[in-house]
Amino acid sequence: MTDRPRPLILIRGFGGPDVQDEQRDAYQGFNDGTVYPGRRGENYLYEGFVLRCLKSELHPYRDATNVVGYYKQDMPAPDDVPEWLAGLVSGTVVVDAALAEDVFVLRRGTSGTLWIYRYYDLLPRTLECFGKGLVRLIEIIKRGTEHAEEEFAGVDIVAHSMGGLVVRSALKELRRSGKMSGELIHRIVTLGTPHRGIAFEYLPAELVKRLPLAAGDEIAAFDPNHSNAEDVGFPHQRILTVVGTDYGTYGNKIASLGNRLSTLLSEGILAYNRSDGLVKQASAQLPGAPRTFVHKCHGGRDSLVTSREAYEIAMRFLHGSHHVRLHLTNAKVKRGHDIFGRSEFYFGVSIKPRFVDFDLFHQSSEAENCYGPFHKDDFTDPLPDLATELRQPLAQSGDATSGWAGPDRLIWEGWMDASVKPAGARSDATLVFRLDFYVGERDTFGVGFSDNVVFRKQYYVQYVPPPAGPSLYRHTGERYLNPDVTPEQFAAAAADQSSGVQRMTPDDEAQPTKWMFSVGDPGFEADLTISLTADS
């Protein structure tokens, strides 16, 4: 990792038929935040993505948005331009020479700079045009880095909704031109991007025809029949897809109807929406790419782009110190099973950092994204994985979120940052995160009770790094995670089976890479595996 953050580019989503409001917004919605009434401290006020980046003490950014201008027509080159800016001061995406000298030279190059890519200032309104403009912006940043005699390690990108399709267009442009996208771009975060399109084909044809021609190319990119989710020309493991699940607060009734109709065709039932209000959960994912669920809607107040979850998840992916993978090893449901009906089970986990009230990963019955349905009480049903389902037409496959994301029953893949220490946390490098488990049961025949809660319990996972570790502990409460607990008290608690502290079993005592631990109560038991490695 570099000492300072890589340049960060933020890209907004679809603006609709009239984009005048977007053109008047300097920060394209990334300066909007959310207030959470009833909460206190850092859980109360989220200032917005841009301001939080600028205020960060751990990974501070500085605003470089106005260094570049975006125009509908070619701009001529001004007089007396420094030689290193030759070719960057004319065209439709151009550098302001005076500001560039200030940002790139006086302030140590491009490290830690933040840029808003204003693609709606360009014409024509096509994904190809927007993709070429993004490539141009990356080249400008790279040139500035080299001029400041810094090492260019690529840019990071956070893109909301259609902004992710703009990134894909840029990746295709880089591939066509023979440039290595993996060297120019470090990592990509997409927030509710319709990688597999949106279910427009299920909407009335006359409604689609009435959309203005200016947005025609953008609308065509949302068609599931024309999207190619795998054709990005970039390592999928370096793309994090953030998937929204709160369709109820988005308020787009037409999109909600379209998603329900698509679920009817794929699953034979209208009961589920499984979307963020616009993009289906399955469509927002990429095969082979890590993904996380957050219970937020597609846009508006407290959405994928205006909530704290988006910022925290993105920062951990871009700067995190440790890569974490959580797997289900085995499970057993020991109560439930309607006698006269047909039971199906759903399994979910929500994950939060300690002390703060936001999710890094969220599954619940309300979000309609728990793993299942399982008809076997050990969850060994042969459910399809995401990569298999994405190669099938939408109407012929089940919802991809119903299966496991791979053959090893991966539950969650995420990133943690050991440098993030909320007030009151331990002063050492210990990592702690909270796991909320849920197992629910439904009677598919409609006989007996439905949506029973079989198991719900909260645990804490604590990672102790070298030299004291590496080791992992499972806690049933916060008692021994208090900063006032001495090492001697913690060691005694770990040796006491009644304390609620369990030392996880490592795969190799000398050089552990995976640890196993158990959860459960009289109604449900499971063994899980965690792998936790330093991220490079």
C-alpha positions as CSV (number, residue, x, y, z in Angstrom):
1,M,0.0,0.0,0.0
2,T,1.1,3.6,-0.6
3,D,1.7,6.0,2.3
4,R,-1.1,8.2,1.0
5,P,-4.3,7.3,-0.7
6,R,-4.3,6.8,-4.5
7,P,-6.3,9.3,-6.5
8,L,-10.0,8.7,-6.1
9,I,-12.6,9.2,-8.9
10,L,-16.3,9.4,-8.0
11,I,-18.9,8.8,-10.7
12,R,-22.6,9.4,-10.3
13,G,-25.5,7.4,-11.8
14,F,-28.2,7.8,-14.5
15,G,-29.5,11.4,-14.6
16,G,-32.7,10.8,-16.6
17,P,-34.1,12.7,-19.6
18,D,-33.2,16.1,-18.3
19,V,-29.7,16.4,-16.7
20,Q,-29.7,20.2,-16.0
21,D,-29.8,19.6,-12.2
22,E,-26.8,17.2,-12.5
23,Q,-24.9,19.8,-14.5
24,R,-25.5,22.4,-11.9
25,D,-24.3,20.1,-9.0
26,A,-20.6,20.5,-8.5
27,Y,-20.3,17.2,-6.7
28,Q,-22.9,15.2,-8.5
29,G,-24.8,14.1,-5.3
30,F,-21.7,12.8,-3.5
31,N,-21.8,15.8,-1.2
32,D,-25.2,14.7,0.2
33,G,-25.3,12.9,3.5
34,T,-27.8,11.5,6.0
35,V,-28.9,12.4,9.6
36,Y,-30.0,9.5,11.8
37,P,-32.3,10.9,14.5
38,G,-32.1,9.2,17.9
39,R,-28.5,8.1,17.5
40,R,-25.5,9.7,19.2
41,G,-21.9,10.5,18.5
42,E,-20.5,9.4,15.2
43,N,-23.6,7.3,14.6
44,Y,-25.7,10.5,14.4
45,L,-24.5,12.5,11.4
46,Y,-23.0,11.3,8.1
47,E,-21.8,14.4,6.3
48,G,-21.6,12.8,2.8
49,F,-18.9,11.0,0.8
50,V,-16.9,14.0,-0.3
51,L,-16.8,15.8,3.0
52,R,-16.0,12.6,4.9
53,C,-13.1,11.9,2.6
54,L,-11.7,15.5,3.1
55,K,-12.1,15.2,6.9
56,S,-10.6,11.8,7.3
57,E,-7.6,11.6,9.6
58,L,-6.7,8.0,8.5
59,H,-6.9,8.4,4.7
60,P,-7.2,12.1,4.0
61,Y,-8.1,13.4,0.5
62,R,-7.9,16.9,-1.0
63,D,-10.3,18.1,-3.6
64,A,-9.0,18.4,-7.1
65,T,-12.4,18.4,-8.9
66,N,-12.1,21.9,-10.5
67,V,-8.7,21.1,-12.0
68,V,-10.4,19.6,-15.0
69,G,-13.2,21.0,-17.1
70,Y,-15.7,19.1,-19.2
71,Y,-17.2,20.7,-22.3
72,K,-19.7,19.9,-25.1
73,Q,-17.3,21.3,-27.8
74,D,-13.5,21.3,-28.2
75,M,-11.8,24.0,-26.2
76,P,-8.7,25.6,-27.8
77,A,-5.4,25.5,-26.1
78,P,-4.5,28.7,-24.2
79,D,-1.2,30.5,-24.7
80,D,2.0,29.9,-22.6
81,V,1.1,26.4,-21.5
82,P,3.8,24.5,-19.6
83,E,5.4,21.8,-21.7
84,W,4.3,18.9,-19.4
85,L,0.7,19.9,-20.0
86,A,0.9,19.7,-23.8
87,G,-2.1,17.9,-25.2
88,L,-4.0,18.1,-22.0
89,V,-5.3,21.7,-22.3
90,S,-7.4,21.4,-25.4
91,G,-10.4,19.1,-26.3
92,T,-13.5,18.4,-24.4
93,V,-11.9,17.1,-21.2
94,V,-9.1,19.6,-20.4
95,V,-6.9,20.8,-17.6
96,D,-6.8,24.3,-16.1
97,A,-3.1,25.0,-16.3
98,A,-2.9,27.2,-13.2
99,L,-4.8,24.9,-11.0
100,A,-2.9,21.9,-12.3
101,E,0.4,23.4,-11.3
102,D,-1.0,24.1,-7.8
103,V,-2.4,20.6,-7.2
104,F,0.3,18.5,-9.0
105,V,3.4,20.4,-8.0
106,L,2.9,22.5,-4.8
107,R,0.9,19.7,-3.1
108,R,3.0,16.6,-3.8
109,G,1.5,15.3,-6.9
110,T,-1.8,13.4,-7.2
111,S,-1.6,11.3,-4.0
112,G,-4.8,11.7,-2.0
113,T,-6.6,13.8,-4.7
114,L,-10.3,13.4,-5.2
115,W,-12.0,13.9,-8.5
116,I,-15.7,14.1,-9.6
117,Y,-16.1,12.8,-13.2
118,R,-18.8,15.0,-14.8
119,Y,-19.7,12.9,-17.8
120,Y,-23.0,14.7,-18.3
121,D,-21.2,17.8,-19.4
122,L,-20.1,15.9,-22.5
123,L,-21.8,15.2,-25.8
124,P,-23.0,13.0,-27.3
125,R,-24.9,11.1,-24.5
126,T,-23.4,7.7,-25.2
127,L,-21.6,5.2,-23.1
128,E,-18.7,5.2,-25.6
129,C,-18.3,9.0,-25.2
130,F,-18.5,8.8,-21.4
131,G,-16.0,5.9,-21.3
132,K,-13.5,7.8,-23.5
133,G,-13.8,10.9,-21.2
134,L,-13.0,8.8,-18.1
135,V,-9.9,7.3,-19.8
136,R,-8.8,10.9,-20.6
137,L,-9.3,11.9,-16.9
138,I,-7.2,8.9,-15.8
139,E,-4.4,9.9,-18.3
140,I,-4.5,13.5,-16.9
141,I,-4.0,12.2,-13.4
142,K,-1.2,9.9,-14.5
143,R,0.6,12.7,-16.3
144,G,0.4,14.9,-13.2
145,T,1.8,12.1,-11.1
146,E,4.7,11.6,-13.3
147,H,5.3,15.4,-13.5
148,A,5.5,15.5,-9.7
149,E,8.0,12.5,-9.9
150,E,5.7,10.2,-8.0
151,E,5.1,6.6,-8.7
152,F,1.8,6.1,-10.4
153,A,0.0,3.1,-8.7
154,G,-3.4,3.6,-10.5
155,V,-6.6,5.3,-9.5
156,D,-9.4,4.1,-7.3
157,I,-13.0,4.5,-8.6
158,V,-16.3,4.6,-6.7
159,A,-19.3,4.5,-9.2
160,H,-23.0,4.7,-8.4
161,S,-25.6,2.9,-10.7
162,M,-24.9,3.8,-14.3
163,G,-21.6,5.2,-13.3
164,G,-20.4,1.6,-13.1
165,L,-21.5,1.1,-16.7
166,V,-19.4,4.2,-17.6
167,V,-16.4,2.5,-16.0
168,R,-17.0,-0.7,-18.0
169,S,-17.1,1.4,-21.1
170,A,-13.8,2.9,-20.1
171,L,-12.3,-0.5,-19.5
172,K,-13.4,-1.6,-23.0
173,E,-11.8,1.6,-24.5
174,L,-8.5,0.8,-22.7
175,R,-8.5,-2.7,-24.0
176,R,-9.2,-1.5,-27.6
177,S,-6.3,0.9,-27.4
178,G,-4.0,-1.7,-26.0
179,K,-3.5,-0.1,-22.6
180,M,-3.3,-2.1,-19.5
181,S,-6.3,-1.3,-17.4
182,G,-4.9,-3.2,-14.4
183,E,-2.0,-0.7,-14.3
184,L,-4.1,2.4,-14.6
185,I,-6.9,1.4,-12.2
186,H,-6.2,-0.1,-8.8
187,R,-9.7,-1.0,-7.5
188,I,-13.3,-0.3,-8.4
189,V,-16.4,-0.1,-6.1
190,T,-19.8,-0.2,-7.8
191,L,-22.9,0.9,-5.8
192,G,-26.1,-0.6,-7.2
193,T,-24.7,-0.9,-10.8
194,P,-27.0,-2.9,-13.1
195,H,-24.2,-5.2,-14.4
196,R,-26.9,-7.5,-15.7
197,G,-29.2,-4.7,-16.7
198,I,-32.7,-3.7,-15.4
199,A,-35.9,-5.6,-16.2
200,F,-37.1,-3.0,-18.7
201,E,-38.3,-5.7,-21.1
202,Y,-41.1,-6.5,-18.7
203,L,-42.4,-2.9,-18.8
204,P,-45.0,-1.7,-21.3
205,A,-43.2,-1.2,-24.7
206,E,-45.0,2.1,-25.3
207,L,-43.6,3.5,-22.1
208,V,-40.0,2.7,-23.1
209,K,-40.6,4.2,-26.6
210,R,-41.5,7.5,-25.1
211,L,-38.1,7.9,-23.5
212,P,-36.1,10.8,-25.2
213,L,-33.6,10.0,-27.9
214,A,-30.9,11.8,-26.0
215,A,-30.9,9.1,-23.3
216,G,-31.4,6.2,-25.8
217,D,-27.9,4.8,-25.6
218,E,-27.9,4.9,-21.8
219,I,-31.3,3.1,-21.7
220,A,-30.0,0.4,-24.1
221,A,-27.2,-0.3,-21.8
222,F,-29.7,-1.3,-19.1
223,D,-31.2,-4.0,-21.3
224,P,-30.4,-7.5,-19.8
225,N,-30.4,-9.0,-23.3
226,H,-27.6,-6.7,-24.4
227,S,-25.5,-6.5,-21.3
228,N,-22.4,-8.6,-20.9
229,A,-21.5,-8.7,-17.3
230,E,-18.3,-10.6,-17.7
231,D,-16.8,-8.6,-20.6
232,V,-15.0,-5.9,-18.5
233,G,-11.4,-6.7,-19.2
234,F,-10.4,-6.2,-15.6
235,P,-9.6,-8.6,-12.7
236,H,-13.0,-9.2,-11.1
237,Q,-11.4,-9.8,-7.7
238,R,-10.5,-6.0,-7.8
239,I,-14.1,-5.0,-8.2
240,L,-16.4,-4.8,-5.2
241,T,-20.1,-4.8,-6.0
242,V,-22.3,-3.2,-3.3
243,V,-25.8,-4.5,-3.6
244,G,-28.8,-2.7,-2.1
245,T,-31.8,-4.5,-0.7
246,D,-34.2,-1.9,0.6
247,Y,-36.7,-1.6,-2.3
248,G,-39.5,-0.4,0.0
249,T,-38.2,3.1,0.5
250,Y,-37.2,4.0,-3.0
251,G,-40.7,4.9,-4.2
252,N,-40.3,3.9,-7.9
253,K,-43.5,2.0,-8.4
254,I,-42.9,1.2,-12.0
255,A,-39.4,-0.3,-11.3
256,S,-40.9,-2.2,-8.4
257,L,-43.5,-3.7,-10.6
258,G,-40.9,-4.7,-13.2
259,N,-38.8,-6.4,-10.6
260,R,-41.7,-8.4,-9.2
261,L,-42.8,-9.4,-12.8
262,S,-39.2,-10.6,-13.5
263,T,-39.3,-12.6,-10.3
264,L,-42.6,-14.2,-11.4
265,L,-41.0,-15.3,-14.6
266,S,-37.8,-16.7,-12.9
267,E,-39.3,-18.1,-9.7
268,G,-43.0,-18.4,-10.4
269,I,-43.9,-16.2,-7.5
270,L,-44.8,-12.5,-7.1
271,A,-44.1,-12.4,-3.4
272,Y,-40.5,-11.2,-3.7
273,N,-38.9,-8.0,-5.1
274,R,-35.3,-8.7,-4.2
275,S,-33.9,-5.3,-5.4
276,D,-32.8,-1.9,-4.2
277,G,-36.0,-0.5,-5.7
278,L,-34.6,-0.3,-9.2
279,V,-31.8,-2.9,-9.7
280,K,-32.3,-6.5,-8.8
281,Q,-29.9,-8.0,-6.3
282,A,-28.7,-10.6,-8.8
283,S,-28.1,-7.9,-11.5
284,A,-25.9,-5.8,-9.3
285,Q,-23.3,-8.7,-8.9
286,L,-20.5,-10.0,-11.0
287,P,-19.4,-13.6,-11.1
288,G,-16.0,-13.9,-9.5
289,A,-16.2,-10.5,-7.9
290,P,-16.6,-9.9,-4.2
291,R,-19.9,-8.4,-3.2
292,T,-21.7,-7.2,-0.1
293,F,-25.3,-6.4,0.8
294,V,-26.5,-3.3,2.5
295,H,-30.1,-2.6,3.4
296,K,-30.3,0.7,1.5
297,C,-32.3,1.8,-1.6
298,H,-31.0,2.8,-5.0
299,G,-31.2,6.6,-4.7
300,G,-32.4,9.5,-2.6
301,R,-32.1,10.1,1.1
302,D,-30.2,7.4,3.0
303,S,-29.5,5.4,-0.1
304,L,-26.5,3.5,-1.6
305,V,-24.8,6.8,-2.4
306,T,-25.8,9.0,0.6
307,S,-25.5,6.5,3.5
308,R,-22.4,5.9,5.7
309,E,-22.3,2.3,4.7
310,A,-21.2,3.1,1.2
311,Y,-18.3,5.2,2.5
312,E,-17.1,2.8,5.1
313,I,-17.3,-0.3,2.9
314,A,-15.5,1.5,0.1
315,M,-12.7,2.8,2.3
316,R,-12.1,-0.6,3.8
317,F,-11.9,-2.1,0.3
318,L,-9.5,0.6,-1.0
319,H,-7.3,0.9,2.2
320,G,-8.1,-2.1,4.4
321,S,-5.3,-3.9,6.2
322,H,-6.9,-7.4,6.3
323,H,-9.0,-9.5,3.8
324,V,-11.6,-11.7,5.5
325,R,-13.6,-14.6,4.2
326,L,-16.4,-16.3,6.2
327,H,-17.6,-19.8,5.2
328,L,-20.3,-22.2,6.5
329,T,-18.6,-25.5,7.2
330,N,-21.6,-27.5,8.4
331,A,-25.0,-26.8,10.0
332,K,-27.9,-28.6,11.6
333,V,-31.4,-27.3,12.3
334,K,-32.7,-29.1,15.3
335,R,-36.2,-27.6,15.7
336,G,-38.9,-26.5,13.3
337,H,-40.1,-28.8,10.5
338,D,-43.9,-28.3,10.2
339,I,-45.5,-31.7,10.7
340,F,-48.3,-31.1,8.2
341,G,-46.5,-28.7,5.8
342,R,-43.2,-28.5,3.9
343,S,-40.5,-26.5,5.7
344,E,-37.9,-24.4,4.0
345,F,-35.1,-22.7,5.8
346,Y,-33.2,-19.4,5.3
347,F,-29.8,-18.6,6.7
348,G,-28.3,-15.1,7.0
349,V,-25.6,-13.1,8.7
350,S,-25.1,-9.4,9.3
351,I,-21.7,-8.0,10.1
352,K,-20.8,-4.7,11.8
353,P,-17.6,-3.2,13.2
354,R,-17.5,-2.8,16.9
355,F,-19.0,0.4,18.5
356,V,-20.6,1.8,15.4
357,D,-24.1,1.3,14.0
358,F,-23.7,0.5,10.4
359,D,-23.4,-2.8,8.4
360,L,-20.5,-4.0,6.4
361,F,-22.8,-6.8,5.2
362,H,-26.5,-7.3,5.8
363,Q,-28.8,-10.2,5.4
364,S,-32.4,-10.4,6.8
365,S,-35.9,-11.6,6.0
366,E,-36.8,-7.9,5.3
367,A,-34.0,-7.6,2.8
368,E,-35.1,-10.9,1.1
369,N,-31.5,-11.9,0.6
370,C,-30.8,-14.7,3.1
371,Y,-29.3,-17.9,1.7
372,G,-31.9,-20.4,0.8
373,P,-34.5,-21.9,0.5
374,F,-33.0,-25.0,2.1
375,H,-35.2,-28.0,2.4
376,K,-32.5,-30.1,4.1
377,D,-31.8,-29.4,7.7
378,D,-28.1,-29.4,7.1
379,F,-28.3,-26.8,4.3
380,T,-26.6,-29.2,1.8
381,D,-29.2,-28.6,-1.0
382,P,-27.5,-28.4,-4.4
383,L,-28.3,-24.7,-4.9
384,P,-26.7,-23.0,-8.0
385,D,-23.8,-20.6,-7.4
386,L,-23.7,-17.0,-8.8
387,A,-21.3,-17.7,-11.7
388,T,-23.5,-20.5,-13.0
389,E,-26.7,-18.5,-12.9
390,L,-25.3,-15.4,-14.5
391,R,-24.5,-17.4,-17.7
392,Q,-28.2,-18.2,-18.0
393,P,-30.9,-15.8,-19.3
394,L,-32.7,-14.0,-16.5
395,A,-36.1,-15.6,-17.2
396,Q,-34.6,-19.1,-17.1
397,S,-32.6,-18.9,-13.9
398,G,-33.5,-18.6,-10.3
399,D,-32.5,-15.5,-8.3
400,A,-28.7,-15.7,-7.9
401,T,-28.9,-14.5,-4.4
402,S,-30.8,-17.6,-3.4
403,G,-27.6,-19.8,-3.9
404,W,-24.2,-19.8,-2.4
405,A,-21.6,-17.6,-4.0
406,G,-19.3,-20.5,-5.0
407,P,-18.9,-24.2,-4.2
408,D,-17.3,-23.6,-0.8
409,R,-20.4,-21.9,0.7
410,L,-18.9,-18.5,1.1
411,I,-21.0,-16.3,3.3
412,W,-19.1,-13.0,3.3
413,E,-15.9,-11.6,1.7
414,G,-14.9,-8.3,3.1
415,W,-12.1,-6.0,4.3
416,M,-11.2,-4.7,7.7
417,D,-8.9,-1.8,8.6
418,A,-6.8,-2.2,11.8
419,S,-6.1,1.5,11.8
420,V,-9.8,2.4,12.4
421,K,-10.1,2.8,16.1
422,P,-13.4,4.4,17.4
423,A,-13.3,6.3,20.7
424,G,-13.0,3.8,23.6
425,A,-11.5,1.0,21.6
426,R,-8.4,-0.9,22.6
427,S,-5.2,0.9,21.7
428,D,-3.5,-2.2,20.2
429,A,-4.0,-3.6,16.7
430,T,-6.8,-6.0,17.7
431,L,-9.6,-6.3,15.1
432,V,-13.1,-6.9,16.3
433,F,-16.3,-7.2,14.3
434,R,-19.9,-8.3,15.3
435,L,-21.8,-11.2,13.6
436,D,-25.6,-11.4,13.9
437,F,-26.9,-14.8,12.8
438,Y,-30.4,-15.6,11.7
439,V,-32.1,-18.8,10.7
440,G,-35.8,-18.6,9.7
441,E,-38.4,-21.2,8.6
442,R,-41.3,-20.9,6.2
443,D,-44.1,-23.4,5.5
444,T,-44.4,-23.5,1.7
445,F,-47.7,-25.3,1.8
446,G,-49.3,-22.7,3.9
447,V,-50.1,-25.1,6.7
448,G,-49.0,-24.1,10.2
449,F,-46.8,-21.1,11.1
450,S,-44.7,-19.3,8.5
451,D,-41.6,-17.1,9.0
452,N,-40.7,-18.7,12.3
453,V,-37.3,-17.6,13.8
454,V,-35.4,-20.8,14.5
455,F,-32.2,-19.1,15.6
456,R,-31.0,-15.6,16.2
457,K,-27.9,-14.7,18.2
458,Q,-25.0,-12.2,18.2
459,Y,-21.3,-13.0,18.5
460,Y,-18.1,-11.0,18.4
461,V,-14.9,-12.1,16.5
462,Q,-11.6,-10.8,17.8
463,Y,-8.4,-11.1,15.8
464,V,-5.1,-10.8,17.7
465,P,-2.2,-10.1,15.3
466,P,1.5,-10.9,15.8
467,P,3.5,-10.8,18.0
468,A,0.8,-12.0,20.5
469,G,-0.9,-13.9,17.7
470,P,-2.1,-14.6,15.1
471,S,-5.1,-16.0,16.9
472,L,-8.9,-15.5,16.7
473,Y,-11.4,-15.6,19.5
474,R,-15.2,-15.9,19.5
475,H,-17.1,-13.9,22.2
476,T,-20.8,-14.1,23.2
477,G,-20.7,-10.5,24.6
478,E,-18.5,-7.4,25.0
479,R,-17.4,-8.0,28.6
480,Y,-13.9,-9.1,27.7
481,L,-13.6,-6.6,24.8
482,N,-13.7,-3.7,27.2
483,P,-10.5,-1.5,27.0
484,D,-10.2,-1.9,30.8
485,V,-9.7,-5.7,30.6
486,T,-6.1,-6.6,31.3
487,P,-4.2,-9.2,29.3
488,E,-4.2,-11.5,32.3
489,Q,-8.0,-11.3,32.7
490,F,-8.5,-12.0,29.0
491,A,-6.2,-15.0,29.2
492,A,-8.1,-16.4,32.1
493,A,-11.4,-15.9,30.3
494,A,-10.2,-17.7,27.2
495,A,-9.3,-20.7,29.4
496,D,-12.7,-20.7,31.1
497,Q,-15.3,-22.5,29.0
498,S,-18.2,-20.7,30.9
499,S,-16.9,-17.2,30.0
500,G,-18.3,-17.1,26.5
501,V,-14.8,-16.7,25.1
502,Q,-13.8,-19.4,22.7
503,R,-10.3,-19.7,21.1
504,M,-10.9,-20.6,17.5
505,T,-9.3,-23.8,16.2
506,P,-6.5,-23.0,13.7
507,D,-5.7,-25.1,10.6
508,D,-2.0,-24.9,11.5
509,E,-0.8,-23.8,14.9
510,A,2.6,-22.7,13.6
511,Q,1.3,-20.7,10.6
512,P,-2.5,-20.5,10.7
513,T,-4.4,-19.2,7.7
514,K,-7.9,-20.4,8.7
515,W,-9.8,-20.8,11.9
516,M,-12.9,-22.7,12.8
517,F,-15.5,-21.8,15.4
518,S,-19.0,-22.8,16.4
519,V,-22.4,-21.0,17.0
520,G,-25.7,-22.3,18.1
521,D,-28.3,-23.1,20.7
522,P,-30.8,-25.9,21.3
523,G,-32.5,-25.1,18.0
524,F,-29.5,-24.7,15.6
525,E,-25.8,-25.5,15.5
526,A,-23.2,-24.6,12.9
527,D,-19.4,-24.6,12.4
528,L,-17.9,-21.8,10.4
529,T,-14.5,-21.1,9.0
530,I,-12.8,-17.7,8.9
531,S,-9.7,-16.9,6.8
532,L,-8.0,-13.6,7.6
533,T,-4.9,-12.4,5.8
534,A,-3.0,-9.2,5.5
535,D,-4.1,-7.3,2.4
536,S,-1.5,-6.2,-0.1
